[in-house]
Amino acid sequence: MAEYDKNFDKKILIVTSVEVEQTAIVKSLKDDFRFRVETLGVGPMLAAAKTAEYLTKDTYDIVINMGIAGGFPNVANIGDVVVASEVVAADLGAESPEGFKPIEQLGFGKSHFECDNKLAKELINKIDQQTDVKAHLGTILTRSTVTGTVETMEQLQKQVPGAAAEAMEGFGVATAAQLARIPFFEIRAISNPVGPRDRGAWKINEALVSLTKVSAILKEVF
């Protein structure tokens, strides 16, 4: 991915999947003209298409995908935030008797996008210094199907060592940003553990509060 040249006159597009995420972010950024916060809908295909549409309607210098996500146990807990070191399309490839083969092994494309880790680490440091939110630098997976079993969770951890969070839009947004040659970041507040699907264990409000707190830090870092 392209690197971000910090300049406080630049314009930043933040995209979320749903309106409650957008609302949580706007609470902290509504007074900063540099940021535009838009919704995409759910899933990587719609995320890629809508991000590309936004990028053709105006000029932006950076794209950030933000929202809530599932966190991998013992890596990112509910209420924590994960800032992506890279985004991985974890189901883009093929099954085989030897296990899952990412699309790179098939010779058909790319399933990983790296982010600007220097700026990501700066963001994490400021989150740690200025908020009560625990922030992590790690890999965020993009999947079209949300994980709902221990078996799939363990398979993903084996397939992508160091996976910290799972969501459904990041790789699509990153694809559109790469084609437009614009730096990309993904930031996710954890609302639930990755694993057996249990809506009763989801803490969406707690994650949205963390998202609002972290959004305020963006004004300093970007």
C-alpha positions in Angstrom: 0.0 0.0 0.0 1.0 3.6 -0.5 2.6 5.4 2.5 0.8 8.3 4.1 2.6 11.6 4.0 1.3 13.4 7.1 -0.1 16.8 6.2 -2.9 18.4 8.2 -4.5 20.0 5.2 -5.2 16.6 3.6 -8.7 15.1 3.3 -9.6 11.8 4.9 -12.4 9.4 4.0 -13.6 7.2 6.8 -16.0 4.3 5.8 -18.1 2.1 8.1 -20.5 -0.7 7.3 -23.5 0.6 9.3 -24.9 3.8 10.6 -24.4 3.2 14.3 -20.6 3.0 13.6 -20.8 6.2 11.6 -22.6 7.9 14.5 -20.1 6.8 17.1 -17.2 8.2 14.9 -18.9 11.5 14.0 -19.4 12.3 17.7 -15.6 13.0 17.8 -15.0 14.3 14.3 -18.0 16.5 13.5 -16.0 19.7 14.1 -13.0 18.7 11.8 -13.6 19.6 8.2 -10.8 17.2 7.0 -12.8 14.1 7.8 -15.8 12.7 5.9 -17.6 9.7 7.4 -19.7 7.5 5.1 -21.4 4.1 5.3 -20.9 1.3 2.9 -23.2 -1.6 3.8 -22.0 -5.1 4.9 -19.5 -7.4 3.1 -16.3 -7.0 1.1 -17.9 -6.7 -2.4 -20.2 -3.8 -1.5 -17.4 -2.2 0.5 -15.1 -2.2 -2.5 -17.7 -0.9 -4.8 -19.0 1.9 -2.5 -15.5 3.0 -1.6 -14.5 3.2 -5.2 -17.7 5.3 -5.8 -16.8 7.7 -3.0 -13.2 8.0 -4.4 -14.5 9.0 -7.8 -16.8 11.8 -6.4 -14.1 13.6 -4.4 -10.4 13.7 -3.8 -9.0 12.1 -0.7 -5.5 11.5 0.6 -6.2 8.6 2.9 -9.0 6.0 3.5 -9.8 4.5 6.9 -12.2 1.6 7.4 -13.6 1.8 11.0 -16.2 -0.1 12.9 -16.8 -2.9 15.3 -15.5 -6.5 14.9 -14.9 -9.8 16.6 -11.6 -10.3 18.5 -9.6 -13.5 18.7 -9.5 -14.9 22.2 -6.3 -14.1 24.2 -5.4 -11.4 21.7 -8.0 -8.6 21.7 -10.8 -8.4 24.3 -14.2 -6.8 24.2 -13.8 -3.0 24.3 -10.2 -3.1 23.0 -9.3 -1.6 19.7 -7.2 -3.3 16.9 -5.3 -1.1 14.4 -4.4 -3.2 11.4 -0.8 -3.9 10.6 -2.2 -5.7 7.5 -5.6 -6.8 6.2 -6.1 -10.4 4.9 -8.9 -11.8 2.8 -8.9 -15.0 4.8 -11.4 -16.9 2.6 -9.9 -15.8 -0.8 -8.3 -19.0 -2.1 -9.1 -22.7 -2.4 -9.6 -25.7 -0.2 -7.3 -28.7 -0.6 -6.5 -32.0 1.1 -3.5 -30.2 2.7 -5.6 -27.3 4.0 -6.6 -23.8 2.8 -4.4 -22.3 0.0 -4.5 -18.5 -0.3 -4.9 -17.1 -3.7 -1.2 -16.2 -4.0 -0.4 -20.0 -4.0 -2.8 -20.4 -6.9 -1.1 -17.6 -8.8 -4.3 -15.6 -9.3 -3.9 -12.5 -7.2 -3.3 -11.1 -3.7 -5.0 -11.7 -0.4 -2.8 -9.4 1.8 -2.5 -5.6 2.1 0.0 -4.0 4.4 -0.8 -0.8 6.2 1.7 2.0 7.3 2.8 0.4 10.5 4.8 3.5 11.6 1.7 5.7 11.6 -0.4 2.8 13.1 2.1 2.5 16.0 1.9 6.3 16.6 -1.9 6.0 16.8 -1.7 3.1 19.2 0.7 5.1 21.5 -1.6 8.0 21.6 -4.6 5.8 22.3 -2.7 4.3 25.2 -1.6 7.7 26.5 -4.9 9.6 26.2 -7.7 7.1 26.7 -8.6 4.1 28.8 -8.9 1.9 25.7 -6.4 -0.9 25.2 -5.0 -0.8 21.6 -3.3 -3.6 19.7 -1.4 -3.6 16.4 -2.3 -6.8 14.5 -3.7 -8.5 11.5 -7.4 -8.0 10.7 -9.1 -10.7 8.7 -11.8 -10.0 6.2 -14.4 -12.8 5.7 -17.7 -13.0 3.9 -19.0 -15.4 6.5 -18.6 -14.5 10.2 -16.9 -17.3 12.2 -19.4 -19.2 14.3 -17.5 -22.3 15.6 -14.4 -23.1 17.6 -13.2 -25.3 14.7 -13.2 -22.4 12.2 -11.6 -20.0 14.8 -8.8 -22.5 15.3 -8.4 -23.0 11.6 -8.1 -19.3 11.0 -5.5 -18.9 13.8 -3.5 -21.6 12.2 -3.9 -20.2 8.7 -3.1 -16.6 9.7 -0.8 -16.6 12.8 -1.2 -13.4 14.8 -4.7 -12.7 13.6 -6.2 -10.2 16.0 -9.7 -9.4 14.7 -12.3 -10.5 12.1 -14.6 -8.2 10.1 -16.3 -8.2 6.7 -15.2 -5.0 4.8 -11.5 -4.2 5.2 -10.1 -6.0 2.3 -12.7 -4.6 0.0 -12.0 -1.0 1.1 -8.2 -1.7 0.8 -8.7 -3.0 -2.7 -10.4 0.2 -3.8 -7.8 2.4 -2.0 -4.9 0.5 -3.7 -6.4 0.9 -7.1 -6.7 4.7 -6.4 -3.2 4.7 -5.0 -4.4 6.0 -1.7 -3.0 4.9 1.7 -5.4 2.6 3.7 -5.9 1.9 7.4 -8.4 -0.3 9.3 -9.4 0.3 12.9 -11.8 -2.0 14.8 -13.3 -1.9 18.2 -14.0 -5.3 19.6 -17.7 -6.2 20.4 -17.5 -10.0 20.7 -15.1 -12.9 20.7 -14.4 -14.8 17.5 -15.8 -18.3 17.9 -19.1 -19.9 18.7 -21.9 -17.5 17.7 -23.5 -16.1 20.8 -25.4 -12.8 20.4 -25.9 -12.6 24.1 -22.1 -12.2 24.6 -21.9 -9.3 22.2 -21.2 -5.9 23.8 -21.9 -3.5 20.9 -22.4 -0.4 23.1 -19.0 -0.9 24.8 -17.3 -1.3 21.4 -19.1 1.9 20.1 -17.9 3.9 23.1 -14.3 2.8 22.4 -14.8 3.7 18.7 -15.8 7.2 19.8 -12.8 7.6 22.1 -10.3 6.4 19.4 -11.9 8.6 16.8 -10.9 11.7 18.8 -7.3 10.7 18.5 -7.4 10.6 14.7 -7.4 14.4 14.7 -3.9 14.4 16.2 -2.3 11.5 14.3 -3.7 12.1 10.8 
